[in-house]
Amino acid sequence: MTEPSATAPATPDPVTRRAARTARRPGRSGRPSRAGRNLPAAIGVGVGLVLVILASLVFWKAAFVYLVTAAALVGVWELDHALRTGRVDPPRVPVFVSVGLVPLAYYQGADALAVGFATATALILVWRSIGSPRDAARDVAGGVYIVAYVPLLAAIASLMLAQPDGVGRIITFILVTVASDTGGYAVGVLRGRTPMSPSLSPKKSWEGFAGSVATSAVVGAVCVFLFLDGAWWAGLVVGACAAAFATVGDLAESAIKRDLGIKDMGSILPGHGGVMDRLDSLVVTAPVCWALLHLLV
């Protein structure tokens, strides 16, 4: 029997050839868009989330509080997991308990929220003091960061909802933030030429930022006029400022993810990543919308 040549290329089996073809030619359902997203999945998930939120506001507005609480709980878990990949070990029990700030703000108000945040911070410090002092300062800082970034800022939405016209305020807050993301995405894909921060988010452009501000300002003017019986110019201010802070929130989370060496905070939302990959804009714009609507409307 003739031995095969040592230099002859091995013929891959059918499974290997099929896998190679799949790697070279991704399917339509998983193909990312120019902005790096699986666009059909992203749109489907986004529309579904908006419908769930609107349904909670229309039928029983307290349900929105529990929906935000659940989202904050997942967000805390994702952020805790992400920080641990960077060898930061926040005290888990007080960090997860702090999610209670969201319903606390709705039922008891801003003063109770301030006391709750101070208590959560003190509990993190006391909890971490039990054990090895090694990296204690870093762990405490990580825990306070999680509480301030997720439960505290999410609880601001509860303060808005607790107002007599709270449903209109929440709808305005959500729509201007969604408009910022949508407008920035559309203009960035079509006209984006000038990178805004290549080291943090290569696909984010100044043209896209202009689209975010313009779209969010227009939506803000319409929402404030229709839902809150306020002046259209106040809505312009709210929308423009919300877009600016939403962009800052996106870049801030991008900086954190790059520092930790991760692409997304999670994978629970197809086309979006994790819950925190969607909350990054909302939690940052919440205090901005709350303050401006309080002052201008």
Order of alpha helices (4+ residues) and beta strands (2+ residues): alpha-alpha-alpha-alpha-alpha-alpha-alpha-alpha-alpha-beta-beta-alpha-alpha-alpha
